[in-house]
Amino acid sequence: MTFNKNDSFTYNDQKVTILDVIGEGGQGEVYLVDYNKQKLAFKYYKEIPSDDFKYNLKSNIAKGSPSPNFLWPKEYIEFDDETCGYLMDLRASNYVSFVSYLTGKNKFKNKRTLLNWCIELVKSFKLLHERGFSYQDLNDGNFFLEPDTGKILICDNDNVTADKRSLGVLGKMRYMAPEIVRADKDKNTGERQMPDTHSDRFSLAVILFLALCMGNPFEGECLKKYVIVDEKAEYEMFGSNPVYIYHETNRSNRPIRGYHTAVINKYPFLPSYIKEAFHRTFVDGLKDRENGRTTELEWLKLLCKYRDELITCSCGHEYIFGFNEKKYNTKCPYCKKETRKFCYLAINKSKILLEPNKYIYEIHVDKYSSNYNMPIGKVIINKNNPSLWGILLNLPNDVVVKDKEGKEKTIAKDGVIPLINGLKIKFNDNAIGEILTNK
């Protein structure tokens, strides 16, 4: 069965009208449809899926999406000839593909926005895994981004299934965990290793590396061995002999100068703790898939720390001051200007560098929060006196501040805390911070 513009069919006693073709992939076609006075997307499978696939799809619809970040199937539709498809929400027009970011067609507003996207990506997969699901087909084509905010949409969720199950889709080798590429035997069952949370964590790290460095973590000097990167070459690079391009001791697969320019330019300026997380996953994680790969919770903490540390130079370049590095970055890596004097908020284990439009998040004042991108304060500039900066609050409760002389003052939950060196801020009984300077 095929559909043309203005074709229609009936579902739940309601007419579904084909308005246009949105796209086509290996599994099926996606159409813009009108259903019950709503514009939706309808994915129709070219071939009749297996009974297991149909059951899994219907089960996922019944359980619902783990997060609004997933373009999750909403309604299952089966026809008399046993072909089938499903309805889902449309992707908003302000979202662009992750691939368009990798090719340079689209860019994030700034590095903080990029990190917001990475945090939302990891958070989404944490929620997915907590449901007992694995994604199975994680690759760069599955993701979309809102360039100005860092919001994310994740598509192709019909292949999501329970851990250790396969619906016949294993993914693309460039993003797959090596044990899945090699078809290793599961040590517990003796059967072929199926995608699970541990393989997802490997693929997740690949996507994060692509986002932060704009290159694949296993494509380096090894490319010179191949006239063409065919299936055999990919099997060797990503399955039988994967070598991380920044392996501490094995330097055989370093990025190629003049070819992997983006990676070479971006990787050196990552925080050491981000580099260590990648190395752990791409080196230790090759031998120990269960314990050697950076978990979602670990990534969330590290990415939030990275975001907290960012400072913007007058030239517009963003970089980390380096609270956790061997040496502070006393100059901008891009223009070489000296790092300006700044304030930062030290609270619990966080150090949040404060500059205009920088946010304080709920996770900074509530250790049990999982709202990693929920602002509770924003650094603003006094319109009448630009030299005066403060934190505009957005809290459910008032806060108490204490200056160096010990004088206390209550600031309303929607008030402004002035940025004064040595000012202590009591957000709640478990979150007391202090504003400090670097000079």
N, C-alpha and C positions, 0 to 999 in steps of 0.2 A: 504494500500500500504506500502511496505517496500523496502528499498534500500540495495543493496549489492555492494561490491567493484567492480569497473569498470562499474556499471550501468550508464546510461546517460539519459538525457531528454533535450528537447529544450526549451529555453527561449529567447525571442526577437531575434529569428532566429540564436541564438548561442547555441552551444552544452554545456551542463553542465555535467561534468563527476564526479562521486563519486570516490574519491581516498582512503578514509578511514573513520572510525567512530571516532569522537573526544570524544563524551560523550553522556549520556542519562539521562534525568530527568523525572519529573512527567508529564510534558506537552508534551515532544517530544524528538527527537533525533537530535544530531548535527553532521554534516558530514564535512570532509575536501573535498572541490570540486575544480575543475579547470573550470573556466568560463572566456571566452574571454582572455585567456592566463594569467589569474590571479588566484592565490591561495586564496580562500575565505572560510568562514564557511557558512554552510547552515543548518538552523534549520527547521525541518519538524515536524508538529504537528501530534500526534498519532490519535487524534480524530478531527472531523471537528469542528472548533471553531464557536461560535455564529456570527451572522451577525454584531452585535455591536463590537465584538472583531476584526473582519476582517476590519471593517470600521476604527476603532481606529488605528490599525496597519498601514493601508495605509495612514491615515492622518498624523501619526507621521513621516513616511518616507518622505512624501511630505514637511513637515515643517523642517525636518533636525534636526541634533543633537544640543542641547544647548551648548555642550562643547566637545572638542576632547577626554575628559576623559571618555566619554560614548561609549561603543561598540554598536553603534546605528544601527538598521535595515536599510539596504540600498535599497534593491529591494524586492518587494512582488511578490510571485509566487503562482498561483492557478492552480490546475490540473482539468481535466475533471470530476473527481469524487467529486469535491468540497473540497478535502483536500488541504492544503496550507502550505506555509513556507516562509522563507525570507533569503536573503543573507546578510552577514555582514562581516566586516574585521576580520581577524584572530588576536587572542591575541599573541603578540610577546613572544618569548620563554624566554626572560629575566624577565618576570613577573611571580610571584608566588602567590598562593592563600592567602587571608587574614586568612583563616582557618589554613594554614600551619604555619603562624606566631603565632596564638593563641595556637597551640599545641607544639610550640618550635622547629619545624622542620626548619623554616627559621627565620632570625632576620633582623631587620633594621640595617644599618651600624652604626648608633648612634641615640641618642635621637633627635637631630636636624632633622635628616632624617625622623624619626617617626612623628615629628610635621609638617614637610613639607607635609607628606601624609595626616595627619588630616586636614591641611589647604586646600589642594586640594579637599578632600572629601566634606568639608563644602562649599567651593566655587562652586563646581559642583552642589550641591543641591540648592544653592542660585540661580544659573542660571536656573535650572530646574523649581523652584517655580516662578521665574519671568516670565516664559513662561505660567504660569497658570496650570502647571502639578503637579501631586503628583506621588510618586514612587509606592506606594501600597504594594510592596512585599520586603521591605527592611530587609535583614538579612545578616549574616556573609559570606554566600556563594556567594554574589553578587560582591565581591570586590577582586581586585588583586593589587599587589604592586611590585614596582621595588626596591629591598632592598638597593641599593647603592645611589639612588637619592630621593626616596620618591614619585616617580610618581605613579599615580593611574589609574586603568581601572575599569569601572563599567559595569557589564553585566546584562543579563536578562531584557533588557529594553522594551520588547514587552508588559509588563504589565503597563508601564507608561501611565497614562491617565489624563484627566482633573480633577480638584478638585471636590469632591462630587460625582464622578461616580465610579461605580464598574464594573469590567469585570469578577467577580467571584473569583478573587484571592485576599485575604486579607492579607496574610503573615503568618509568624510563630509566635506563641504566645510569645516566649521569646524576640521578638523584636518589638512587636506591642504595640501601645498605649492602655492602659486599656479600654478606651471607645469603641475601635474597638473590643477587645476581648469580652467584655460584650454585644456587640450589642446594645449599648445605643441608645435612640431616639434622633434624631437631634432636638434641641430646636426650630428651625425655621420651619422645614417641618413636624415634627412628624414622619418621616420615620427613618429607621435604619441609624445610623451615618456611613457615608462612609469615607474612607481614604481621607485625604486632607493635606494641608501644615502643619497644627497644629499637626496632628498625625505623619507626617513625621519628624517633629522636635523632637518629643519624641523618635522615632526610631533612629534618627541621634545621639541623646545624648547617647543612649544605645551602639551604635557602637563606639563612641568616648571613652566611659568608658571602653569598651572591649579593645580598642587599647592602652589606657594609663594605665589601671590597670589589664588587662588580666583576667577579671571576669565579670559576669553579675551583674548589680546593684541591682537585686532583689532576688538573690540566696544567702541565708545565713543560719541562724539557722532554718529557716522554713523548710529546706530540711529534717530535722530530723523527721518531722511529717509523712513522706511518706515512705512506703516500696519500692515503685517504683514511679518514676516521670512520671505518665501517663497524659492523656488529662485533667482529673479532677484536678490533682495536679497543672498542668500548669495554668488552668483556675483560680484557687485560688491565685497562686503566682503572676500571671501577669495580672489578670483581676479583680476578686471580692475583693481581699485583698492584693494588692501590698504594701510592706513596704520596703522602700529604706534601704539598708544595713548600710548606714551612716547617717540615720535620726538623727537630733540633739537631739530630746527628746524621740523618740521611739526606744529603744535599743534592741527590741525583735528579730531582724533579722540580728544581726551582723555576719560578716564572721566567719566561723568555723576554729579555729586554727588546723593546721595540714592537712587541706583540701583545704582551700582557701588561700594558702600560698602566691601566687603571688599578690593578691589583698592586703593582709595584709602588704606585704613588699613595695608595690608601692604607695598605696593611701596616706600614711602620708607625703610623700615628694612632693606631688602635690602642686603648688602655691595655696594660700588661695582663689584667685579669680576664679581658675578653680573648686575648691571644691564648692564654692558658686554657680557657674553656674550649676553644677550637682544637688546640693540640691534644687535649685529653680525649675529645670525641674522635678525632681523625687519626690518632695514633694508638692510644690506650684502648679506645673503643673498638679497634679492629680485632683485638685479641679477647677482650672481655666485653661482650655486647650488653650484658646485664648491669654491670657496675662501672664500666669505663666511659660511659657516655653522659654528657652533661644533661641533667634533667630539666624539665620545664621550670620548676621552682627556682633552680639555680640560675637559669638564664634570666628569669624575671628580675631577680635581685641584682644581677650583674648589669643588665641593660638599664635598669633604673639608676644604678650608681653612675653609669656612663652619662646618662641624661643629666643627672644632678651636677656633674662636674664641668659641663660645657661652659665656655666663656666665649663671647663674641668680640673679636678685634675690631678696631675702627675701620679696617679694610673690608670687613664683612665675613672674614674667615672664622669658622668655629673650631675650637680645639679644647682639649682638656687641660686644666691647670696641672693636674698630676698629684693629687693628694695621696694617692696610693702607689706612685711610681718611685723609683730610686732617686730621681731628680725631678724637681718642679720644672714645668715649662715656663721659663722666665721671659721667653720671646715667642711671638707668633710664628709658627712654622712656615707660614706663607710669605708674609711681608717683612718678618724679622724685627718688627717693632716690639719694644718691651711690654710685657704684660702689665696692664694698668692695675691700679689699686682697686680692690673690690671687697665687698662684704660677702660673707657666707653665713648660712644658718647651720649650726652644729646641733643636731637633734638625734638622740639615741645613737645609732651607728652611722647616720647619714651626715654628709656635708654638702649642702645645697648652695651652689654659687648663685648669688642674687644679682640680677640685672633686669632691665625693663622687659616686661612680658614673660619673665620666667615664672613658673608655677610651683607652688607647694602642693603636694598631693596627699590624698587621704591616707595612703600607706605610710607617710612620714609621721603621722600622729596616732595611727591605730595599727599596731603590729598584727592584728588579726584580719585586717582588711585585705581584700583581693581586688579593690578598685584602683588598679595601678595608674589609670589615666583619669581619675576623678579629682579635679582641682579643688582645693579648699582655701587657696590664697594665690594672689597674683601680684607681682612686683609692678608698681606704677610710678609715674613721675608726677610731681606736683605741677599743675598747669601754670601757676603763677610764679613758681620758683623751681626751675628745672634741676637745681642742685639738690633738692629734697626728694628722696625716694621713700617709698613705703610698701608694705604688704597689704593689699586690699583683701579682707577676709570674706569667706563664704562658708560659714560654719553654723551648726545648729546651736552652739553655745558661745557665750562671751569668753574672753581670755584675760589673763592677768599678766601684766608686764612689770618688771622690776629693774630699775637703773642701777648704775655702779654705786650710788649712794644708799641704795636699799629702799628707795621710794617706790611704792607700788601704785599701779593704776589699772583700772578695768577698761578693756577695749571691747566695744560692742561686737557681736558676732558678724556684723557686716561693716565694721569700722576699718580703720587703717592703722597698722603698726609702723611707726617710723623706723627707718634703718639707722640705728645708733650703735656704735661699737660698745660691746659689753652689756647690751640690753638682754635680759633674760625673759623668756616667754613661756608661760604655763598654758599649754593648749588643753591639757587634762592631767589627771594625776600620774599618768604613765608616759606623758610626752612633754618634757620641759627642755626647751632649746635656748640657745644663746647666739646672738649676732656677733660675729667676729670679723676682723679684717686680715688681709694677707700682708699688710705692711704697717 
